[in-house]
């Protein structure tokens, strides 16, 4: 377990729901990954992300899916791709990433509460 943080620290992390509008293989990545374009609504817009999620997902299966992501981290260069958001997931029993998303359709850009 990590050390405790204050609620104000938690509020600094901007976690929003978005819809994957485009997804492509990312063969240049060091570890198998997929390039994602996620629409986080009118306030944030579309952000790119690289995600190591190839064990459970194909690019085709991701388009139209809603995911949760951190939208206020600074951009990060991953090989030739600039990642602008961090898509969130959990490890399954085998250590493979499973994406986190709502179980009902939510307007893009809604903030986690």
TIDO-176127 format. One record per residue: x, y, z of N, C-alpha, C, O in turn. Coordinates in nm, 4 decimals, decimal comma. Atoms other than C-alpha are relative to their C-alpha. Example, Ala and Ser with C-alpha at 12.3 -4.5 7.8 and 13.67 -1.06 7.14 Angstrom:
2
<rec <0,0890; -0,1190; 0,0000>; <1,2300; -0,4500; 0,7800>; <0,0900; 0,1200; 0,0000>; <0,1936; 0,1181; 0,0665>>,
<rec <-0,0820; -0,1190; -0,0060>; <1,3670; -0,1060; 0,7140>; <-0,0770; 0,1090; 0,0730>; <-0,0261; 0,2198; 0,0899>>,
//
This chain:
113
<rec <0,0842; -0,1172; 0,0000>; <0,0000; 0,0000; 0,0000>; <0,0892; 0,1242; 0,0000>; <0,1948; 0,1271; 0,0632>>,
<rec <-0,0734; -0,1270; 0,0044>; <0,1186; 0,3508; -0,0750>; <-0,0314; 0,0821; 0,1243>; <-0,1247; 0,0518; 0,1986>>,
<rec <0,0259; -0,0909; -0,1111>; <0,1409; 0,6280; 0,1815>; <-0,1311; 0,0736; -0,0215>; <-0,1821; 0,0801; -0,1334>>,
<rec <0,1268; -0,0720; 0,0102>; <-0,1701; 0,8277; 0,2553>; <0,0215; 0,1375; -0,0616>; <0,1290; 0,1966; -0,0509>>,
<rec <-0,0004; -0,1344; 0,0566>; <-0,2530; 1,1487; 0,0728>; <-0,1249; 0,0710; 0,0495>; <-0,2204; 0,0076; 0,0943>>,
<rec <0,1176; -0,0766; -0,0376>; <-0,4934; 1,4268; 0,1512>; <-0,1017; 0,0018; -0,1135>; <-0,0674; -0,0220; -0,2293>>,
<rec <0,1057; -0,0057; 0,0998>; <-0,8248; 1,4625; -0,0282>; <0,0306; 0,1065; -0,1051>; <-0,0006; 0,0879; -0,2227>>,
<rec <-0,0368; -0,1049; 0,0960>; <-0,6974; 1,7837; -0,1884>; <0,0991; -0,0510; -0,1042>; <0,0939; -0,0101; -0,2202>>,
<rec <-0,0936; 0,0604; 0,0956>; <-0,4142; 1,5828; -0,3470>; <-0,0753; -0,0856; -0,1018>; <-0,0463; -0,0810; -0,2213>>,
<rec <0,0809; 0,0830; 0,0889>; <-0,6667; 1,3366; -0,4898>; <-0,0735; 0,0858; -0,1026>; <-0,0821; 0,0497; -0,2200>>,
<rec <0,0763; -0,0873; 0,0897>; <-0,8691; 1,6225; -0,6376>; <0,0859; 0,0601; -0,1114>; <0,0327; 0,1059; -0,2125>>,
<rec <-0,0895; -0,0524; 0,1033>; <-0,5631; 1,7351; -0,8347>; <0,0080; -0,0920; -0,1214>; <0,0419; -0,0472; -0,2309>>,
<rec <-0,0049; 0,0957; 0,1098>; <-0,5812; 1,4187; -1,0474>; <-0,1323; 0,0086; -0,0758>; <-0,2381; -0,0231; -0,0213>>,
<rec <0,1201; -0,0205; 0,0820>; <-0,8268; 1,4906; -1,3305>; <-0,0291; -0,1279; -0,0783>; <0,0313; -0,1530; -0,1825>>,
<rec <0,0373; 0,1275; 0,0622>; <-0,9861; 1,1551; -1,4198>; <-0,1351; 0,0181; -0,0674>; <-0,2336; 0,0552; -0,0036>>,
<rec <0,1215; -0,0211; 0,0794>; <-1,2456; 1,1675; -1,6969>; <-0,0321; -0,1239; -0,0817>; <0,0529; -0,2101; -0,1037>>,
<rec <0,0433; 0,1058; 0,0906>; <-1,4458; 0,9312; -1,9134>; <0,0100; 0,0518; -0,1431>; <-0,0181; 0,1683; -0,1711>>,
<rec <-0,0078; -0,0351; 0,1408>; <-1,3876; 0,9294; -2,2859>; <-0,0302; -0,1214; -0,0859>; <-0,0301; -0,2348; -0,0381>>,
<rec <0,0296; 0,1065; 0,0949>; <-1,4732; 0,7269; -2,5937>; <0,1157; -0,0140; -0,0983>; <0,1626; 0,0844; -0,1554>>,
<rec <-0,1062; 0,0273; 0,0970>; <-1,2066; 0,5628; -2,8075>; <-0,0578; 0,0229; -0,1400>; <-0,1542; -0,0423; -0,1800>>,
<rec <0,0463; -0,0317; 0,1351>; <-1,2500; 0,7111; -3,1563>; <0,0874; -0,0632; -0,1070>; <0,0456; -0,0789; -0,2218>>,
<rec <-0,0950; 0,0587; 0,0944>; <-0,9457; 0,5531; -3,3189>; <0,0993; -0,0827; 0,0793>; <0,1359; -0,0459; 0,1909>>,
<rec <-0,0985; 0,0858; -0,0650>; <-0,7038; 0,2729; -3,2315>; <0,0834; -0,0679; -0,1084>; <0,0311; -0,1141; -0,2098>>,
<rec <-0,0925; 0,0590; 0,0970>; <-0,3966; 0,1414; -3,4125>; <0,1052; -0,0824; 0,0724>; <0,1400; -0,0523; 0,1865>>,
<rec <-0,1140; 0,0720; -0,0577>; <-0,1266; -0,1169; -3,3481>; <0,1176; 0,0962; 0,0174>; <0,1282; 0,1960; -0,0538>>,
<rec <-0,1174; -0,0824; -0,0264>; <0,1960; 0,0309; -3,2093>; <0,1238; -0,0907; -0,0015>; <0,1830; -0,1171; 0,1032>>,
<rec <-0,1109; 0,0957; 0,0081>; <0,4695; -0,2030; -3,3385>; <0,1350; 0,0581; 0,0407>; <0,2263; -0,0175; 0,0737>>,
<rec <-0,1273; -0,0626; -0,0381>; <0,7467; 0,0508; -3,2612>; <0,0226; 0,0025; 0,1507>; <0,1344; 0,0283; 0,1952>>,
<rec <-0,0122; -0,0033; -0,1463>; <0,6788; 0,0306; -2,8856>; <0,0906; -0,1133; 0,0489>; <0,0961; -0,2199; -0,0125>>,
<rec <-0,0881; 0,1023; -0,0569>; <0,9287; -0,1613; -2,6687>; <-0,0794; -0,1217; 0,0455>; <-0,0374; -0,2355; 0,0243>>,
<rec <0,0909; 0,1074; -0,0420>; <0,6435; -0,3661; -2,5186>; <-0,1248; 0,0104; -0,0864>; <-0,1617; 0,1207; -0,1269>>,
<rec <0,1194; -0,0058; 0,0855>; <0,3331; -0,4622; -2,7200>; <-0,1015; 0,1014; 0,0524>; <-0,1365; 0,1008; 0,1704>>,
<rec <0,0912; -0,1074; -0,0398>; <0,0939; -0,1662; -2,7177>; <-0,0930; 0,0350; -0,1152>; <-0,0748; -0,0082; -0,2290>>,
<rec <0,0965; -0,0520; 0,0964>; <-0,1956; 0,0005; -2,8950>; <-0,0047; 0,1509; 0,0161>; <-0,0087; 0,2014; 0,1283>>,
<rec <0,0165; -0,1450; -0,0017>; <-0,2164; 0,3691; -2,9890>; <-0,1501; 0,0298; 0,0006>; <-0,2259; -0,0251; -0,0793>>,
<rec <0,1415; -0,0350; -0,0143>; <-0,5489; 0,5212; -2,8832>; <-0,0198; 0,1495; -0,0192>; <0,0666; 0,2293; 0,0170>>,
<rec <0,0474; -0,1375; 0,0043>; <-0,7296; 0,8457; -2,9635>; <-0,1323; -0,0025; 0,0746>; <-0,2262; -0,0706; 0,0334>>,
<rec <0,1166; 0,0040; -0,0886>; <-0,9859; 0,9140; -2,6899>; <-0,0633; 0,1385; 0,0049>; <0,0047; 0,2376; 0,0315>>,
<rec <0,0751; -0,1260; -0,0058>; <-1,2549; 1,1849; -2,7051>; <-0,0489; 0,0210; 0,1421>; <-0,1378; -0,0498; 0,1894>>,
<rec <0,0372; -0,0327; -0,1376>; <-1,2819; 1,3370; -2,3573>; <-0,0988; 0,1158; 0,0068>; <-0,1070; 0,1834; 0,1093>>,
<rec <0,1053; -0,1017; -0,0025>; <-1,5607; 1,5783; -2,4543>; <0,0483; 0,1364; -0,0433>; <0,1670; 0,1553; -0,0699>>,
<rec <-0,0322; -0,1317; 0,0548>; <-1,5741; 1,9443; -2,5598>; <0,1027; 0,0796; 0,0796>; <0,1770; 0,1581; 0,0207>>,
<rec <-0,0951; -0,0764; -0,0819>; <-1,3695; 2,0832; -2,2690>; <0,1443; -0,0469; -0,0211>; <0,2355; 0,0355; -0,0277>>,
<rec <-0,1336; 0,0595; 0,0095>; <-1,0705; 1,8470; -2,3101>; <0,0362; -0,0319; -0,1454>; <0,1492; -0,0082; -0,1880>>,
<rec <-0,0254; 0,0394; 0,1385>; <-1,1039; 1,7225; -2,6691>; <0,0568; -0,1403; -0,0098>; <0,0488; -0,2190; 0,0845>>,
<rec <-0,0585; 0,1318; 0,0258>; <-0,9310; 1,4203; -2,8204>; <0,1444; 0,0009; 0,0485>; <0,2215; 0,0919; 0,0180>>,
<rec <-0,1373; 0,0171; -0,0500>; <-0,6148; 1,3017; -2,6465>; <0,0514; -0,1365; -0,0463>; <-0,0240; -0,2335; -0,0535>>,
<rec <-0,0641; 0,1251; 0,0406>; <-0,3710; 1,0346; -2,7641>; <0,0577; -0,0698; 0,1224>; <0,0971; -0,0061; 0,2201>>,
<rec <-0,0572; 0,0789; -0,1078>; <-0,2521; 0,7523; -2,5420>; <0,0576; -0,1290; -0,0565>; <0,0033; -0,1859; -0,1513>>,
<rec <-0,0569; 0,1305; 0,0322>; <-0,0286; 0,4475; -2,5726>; <-0,0309; -0,0916; 0,1175>; <-0,0047; -0,0573; 0,2327>>,
<rec <0,0405; 0,0897; -0,1079>; <-0,1564; 0,1485; -2,3774>; <0,0466; -0,1431; -0,0274>; <0,0286; -0,1956; -0,1372>>,
<rec <-0,0462; 0,1389; 0,0102>; <-0,0039; -0,1949; -2,3136>; <-0,1167; -0,0930; 0,0345>; <-0,1218; -0,1514; 0,1427>>,
<rec <0,1255; 0,0718; -0,0240>; <-0,3382; -0,3718; -2,3485>; <-0,0260; -0,1082; -0,1043>; <-0,1402; -0,1504; -0,1227>>,
<rec <0,0178; 0,0930; 0,1116>; <-0,2764; -0,6186; -2,6333>; <-0,0424; -0,1405; 0,0421>; <-0,0888; -0,2173; -0,0422>>,
<rec <0,0394; 0,1349; -0,0448>; <-0,3439; -0,9297; -2,4202>; <-0,1508; -0,0200; -0,0090>; <-0,1971; -0,1301; -0,0389>>,
<rec <0,1461; 0,0131; -0,0019>; <-0,7175; -0,8576; -2,4017>; <-0,0709; 0,0749; -0,1110>; <-0,1900; 0,0530; -0,1331>>,
<rec <0,0670; -0,0886; 0,0954>; <-0,7851; -0,6056; -2,6791>; <0,0724; 0,0039; -0,1332>; <0,1942; -0,0128; -0,1405>>,
<rec <-0,0527; -0,0314; 0,1323>; <-0,7379; -0,5476; -3,0501>; <-0,0414; 0,1432; -0,0301>; <-0,1363; 0,1932; 0,0302>>,
<rec <0,0425; -0,1364; 0,0339>; <-0,7536; -0,2015; -3,2049>; <-0,1474; 0,0062; -0,0410>; <-0,2190; 0,0984; -0,0021>>,
<rec <0,1392; 0,0002; 0,0473>; <-1,0846; -0,2926; -3,3709>; <-0,1005; -0,0119; 0,1144>; <-0,2092; 0,0454; 0,1068>>,
<rec <0,0931; 0,0209; -0,1117>; <-1,2438; -0,3983; -3,0396>; <-0,0117; 0,1222; 0,0903>; <-0,1021; 0,1298; 0,1735>>,
<rec <-0,0027; -0,1149; -0,0906>; <-1,1618; -0,0657; -2,8748>; <-0,0792; 0,1202; -0,0496>; <-0,1254; 0,2007; 0,0314>>,
<rec <0,0704; -0,1160; 0,0549>; <-1,3282; 0,1845; -3,1100>; <-0,1454; -0,0015; 0,0484>; <-0,2166; -0,1006; 0,0323>>,
<rec <0,1345; -0,0113; -0,0549>; <-1,6502; 0,3057; -2,9475>; <-0,0099; -0,0335; 0,1476>; <-0,1134; -0,0088; 0,2095>>,
<rec <-0,0002; 0,0380; -0,1422>; <-1,5558; 0,1791; -2,6009>; <0,0302; 0,1221; 0,0864>; <0,1147; 0,2043; 0,0510>>,
<rec <-0,0286; -0,1072; -0,0953>; <-1,5655; 0,4199; -2,3072>; <0,1038; -0,0481; 0,1011>; <0,0973; -0,1604; 0,1510>>,
<rec <-0,1093; 0,0305; -0,0926>; <-1,2568; 0,4290; -2,0849>; <0,0178; 0,1171; 0,0952>; <-0,0281; 0,2282; 0,0687>>,
<rec <-0,0366; -0,1049; -0,0956>; <-1,1356; 0,6248; -1,7838>; <0,1461; 0,0359; -0,0239>; <0,2288; -0,0506; -0,0529>>,
<rec <-0,1375; -0,0421; 0,0207>; <-0,8214; 0,8323; -1,8157>; <0,0355; 0,1236; 0,0794>; <-0,0504; 0,2062; 0,1105>>,
<rec <-0,0526; -0,1202; -0,0639>; <-0,6044; 1,0882; -1,6396>; <0,0372; 0,0965; -0,1120>; <0,1174; 0,0631; -0,1993>>,
<rec <-0,0190; -0,0951; 0,1100>; <-0,6066; 1,3995; -1,8590>; <0,0896; 0,1187; 0,0364>; <0,1119; 0,2065; -0,0469>>,
<rec <-0,0831; -0,1152; -0,0366>; <-0,3823; 1,6371; -1,6631>; <0,1447; -0,0364; 0,0349>; <0,2122; 0,0394; 0,1045>>,
<rec <-0,1427; 0,0281; -0,0049>; <-0,0471; 1,4576; -1,6710>; <0,0654; 0,0705; -0,1184>; <-0,0004; 0,0917; -0,2203>>,
<rec <-0,0665; -0,0594; 0,1160>; <0,2125; 1,6244; -1,8950>; <0,0164; -0,1043; -0,1103>; <0,0251; -0,2235; -0,0810>>,
<rec <-0,0224; 0,0950; 0,1103>; <0,2556; 1,4679; -2,2415>; <0,1305; -0,0758; 0,0207>; <0,2251; -0,0250; 0,0811>>,
<rec <-0,1180; 0,0849; -0,0166>; <0,5070; 1,1837; -2,2562>; <0,0335; -0,0646; -0,1342>; <-0,0523; -0,1261; -0,1976>>,
<rec <-0,0443; 0,0586; 0,1260>; <0,7087; 1,0748; -2,5584>; <0,0228; -0,1489; 0,0194>; <0,1002; -0,1889; 0,1064>>,
<rec <-0,0180; 0,1448; -0,0043>; <0,6834; 0,6990; -2,6143>; <0,0406; -0,0414; -0,1413>; <-0,0436; -0,0558; -0,2298>>,
<rec <-0,0515; 0,0255; 0,1341>; <0,9047; 0,6133; -2,9088>; <-0,0374; 0,1170; -0,0900>; <-0,0146; 0,2325; -0,0539>>,
<rec <0,0367; -0,1084; 0,0915>; <0,7731; 0,8102; -3,2073>; <-0,1383; 0,0600; 0,0288>; <-0,1875; 0,1412; -0,0495>>,
<rec <0,1386; -0,0386; -0,0298>; <0,4343; 0,8702; -3,0387>; <-0,0052; 0,0846; 0,1267>; <0,0579; 0,0509; 0,2269>>,
<rec <0,0168; -0,0863; -0,1174>; <0,3369; 1,1511; -2,7988>; <-0,1295; -0,0388; 0,0704>; <-0,2385; -0,0205; 0,0162>>,
<rec <0,1162; 0,0384; -0,0796>; <0,1040; 1,0200; -2,5276>; <-0,0448; 0,1212; 0,0816>; <0,0364; 0,1827; 0,1507>>,
<rec <0,0526; -0,1213; -0,0625>; <-0,1224; 1,2973; -2,3912>; <-0,0940; -0,0270; 0,1171>; <-0,1379; 0,0665; 0,1841>>,
<rec <0,0883; 0,0386; -0,1102>; <-0,3356; 1,1056; -2,1392>; <0,0382; -0,1406; 0,0434>; <0,1008; -0,2148; -0,0323>>,
<rec <-0,0267; 0,1342; -0,0516>; <-0,3084; 0,7947; -1,9234>; <-0,1328; -0,0742; 0,0131>; <-0,2149; -0,0413; 0,0987>>,
<rec <0,1196; 0,0833; -0,0080>; <-0,5810; 0,5376; -1,9872>; <0,0185; -0,0941; 0,1190>; <0,1264; -0,1504; 0,1375>>,
<rec <-0,0105; 0,0757; -0,1247>; <-0,6568; 0,3507; -1,6629>; <-0,0462; -0,1445; -0,0152>; <-0,1385; -0,1748; -0,0908>>,
<rec <0,0354; 0,1415; 0,0015>; <-0,6719; -0,0232; -1,6059>; <0,0437; -0,0676; 0,1284>; <0,1003; -0,0053; 0,2183>>,
<rec <-0,0368; 0,0849; -0,1141>; <-0,6191; -0,3033; -1,3577>; <0,0656; -0,1262; -0,0540>; <0,0362; -0,1682; -0,1659>>,
<rec <-0,0597; 0,1271; 0,0404>; <-0,4047; -0,6176; -1,3734>; <-0,0928; -0,1151; 0,0364>; <-0,1482; -0,1196; 0,1463>>,
<rec <0,0767; 0,1207; -0,0306>; <-0,5905; -0,9468; -1,4005>; <0,0921; -0,0986; 0,0735>; <0,2049; -0,0631; 0,1079>>,
<rec <-0,0767; 0,0990; -0,0762>; <-0,4680; -1,2672; -1,2264>; <0,1327; -0,0357; -0,0668>; <0,2263; -0,0785; 0,0006>>,
<rec <-0,1229; 0,0299; 0,0729>; <-0,2037; -1,3156; -1,4986>; <0,0861; 0,1240; -0,0240>; <0,1880; 0,1160; -0,0927>>,
<rec <-0,0776; -0,1218; 0,0143>; <-0,0801; -0,9547; -1,4806>; <-0,0259; 0,0768; -0,1287>; <0,0493; 0,1684; -0,1618>>,
<rec <0,0350; -0,0692; 0,1243>; <-0,2459; -0,8443; -1,8066>; <-0,0989; 0,1118; 0,0311>; <-0,1826; 0,0981; 0,1203>>,
<rec <0,0808; -0,1181; -0,0298>; <-0,4161; -0,5046; -1,8186>; <-0,1423; -0,0130; -0,0543>; <-0,1641; -0,0493; -0,1699>>,
<rec <0,1423; -0,0082; 0,0339>; <-0,7965; -0,4786; -1,8197>; <-0,0413; 0,1451; 0,0199>; <-0,0188; 0,2024; 0,1265>>,
<rec <0,0375; -0,1414; -0,0062>; <-0,9352; -0,1332; -1,8951>; <-0,1123; 0,0260; 0,0999>; <-0,1960; -0,0605; 0,1255>>,
<rec <0,1063; -0,0446; -0,0891>; <-1,1539; 0,0582; -1,6504>; <-0,0923; 0,0927; -0,0788>; <-0,0463; 0,1837; -0,1477>>,
<rec <0,0978; -0,0858; 0,0663>; <-1,4734; 0,2126; -1,7846>; <-0,1357; -0,0143; 0,0665>; <-0,1577; -0,1073; 0,1442>>,
<rec <0,1337; 0,0064; -0,0613>; <-1,8333; 0,2832; -1,6868>; <-0,0801; -0,1176; -0,0553>; <-0,0544; -0,1650; -0,1660>>,
<rec <0,0850; 0,1091; 0,0479>; <-2,0961; 0,0099; -1,7112>; <-0,1251; 0,0510; -0,0718>; <-0,2074; -0,0282; -0,1179>>,
<rec <0,1062; -0,0644; 0,0779>; <-2,3414; 0,2579; -1,8701>; <0,0635; 0,1130; -0,0783>; <0,1681; 0,1649; -0,0395>>,
<rec <-0,0548; -0,1112; 0,0781>; <-2,2861; 0,5206; -2,1372>; <-0,0108; 0,1295; 0,0792>; <-0,1155; 0,1624; 0,1350>>,
<rec <-0,0119; -0,1254; -0,0733>; <-2,1741; 0,8476; -1,9816>; <0,0463; 0,1065; -0,0988>; <0,1247; 0,0751; -0,1884>>,
<rec <-0,0489; -0,1047; 0,0910>; <-2,1242; 1,1836; -2,1588>; <0,1523; 0,0140; 0,0106>; <0,2076; 0,0210; 0,1204>>,
<rec <-0,1449; -0,0171; 0,0016>; <-1,7602; 1,2187; -2,2656>; <0,0390; 0,1257; 0,0766>; <-0,0241; 0,2307; 0,0647>>,
<rec <-0,0520; -0,1116; -0,0766>; <-1,5635; 1,4418; -2,0337>; <-0,0485; 0,0046; 0,1443>; <0,0017; 0,0840; 0,2238>>,
<rec <0,0461; -0,0002; -0,1401>; <-1,7554; 1,3622; -1,7142>; <0,1166; -0,0366; 0,0904>; <0,1931; -0,1286; 0,0615>>,
<rec <-0,1077; 0,0199; -0,0948>; <-1,5190; 1,3786; -1,4201>; <-0,0370; -0,1075; 0,1013>; <-0,1518; -0,1156; 0,1450>>,
<rec <0,0238; 0,1008; -0,1008>; <-1,4816; 1,0871; -1,1804>; <-0,0346; 0,0688; 0,1326>; <0,0249; 0,1705; 0,1681>>,
<rec <0,0406; -0,0593; -0,1281>; <-1,6523; 1,1592; -0,8486>; <0,0053; -0,1021; 0,1112>; <-0,0255; -0,0701; 0,2260>>,
//
